[in-house]
């Protein structure tokens, strides 16, 4: 594991420890609504502060993009941080949430960590060195088609302009798959595709911090990540399709008729 990935792991564990400290006393937390159906708690902020402190101590000149505090200027290296991915789950006591930390150099993701503090599972990747779950090498599933595949998704809950398009996509994907799952933490959804627990995943309207780390982990586990049209602008658009080679290709084809005109670039 390279030095930057080690820092990501250290920061993720500190954030995860903060989450678990408060998880059994959620009723004591201060909670605010950032926008419709999108909440933030003091745990999000405390976790983010711990991550940034850890990163800054090791790399004081690196830039940072964090969900709660926004952009922090720096050099050509940028850390992309979601301190608590799955806040709504967390605030309802649903044990499906994670920490997501990625490092980008110019336009290339080079290090990543996604941490599930409930299960103590640390998913990591370093560009060119593969992906790991704790100390075990990760590989995407060998599923050969959508028929019988288990697919993850995220239901639009902030921006619902394309909800009807999404429901058409859902209807098309349900047809002959083994099932569709919506666990509620995109970072973990990506990590689970990398681990072969799900064969594919798609979602509309994500932010870069939701899946930058997962993006690299899936790629280093042998999977494909693209925008909703099968291109390479997923970090810009936030509309993503993930899977192994065969499943990804079929998902792009299956979803194409329902992609809104505004996403056809």
PyMOL commands that set and color helices and strands:
alter all, ss='L'
color gray80, all
select helices_A, chain A and resi 3-23+26-28+42-58+87-91+163-174+186-194+208-220+234-237+245-258+261-263
alter helices_A, ss='H'
color red, helices_A
select strands_A, chain A and resi 31-35+38-41+63-66+70-72+77-85+98-105+108-116+121-126+131-133+136-137+150-154+179-181+200-203+224-227+240-243
alter strands_A, ss='S'
color yellow, strands_A
deselect
rebuild
show_as cartoon
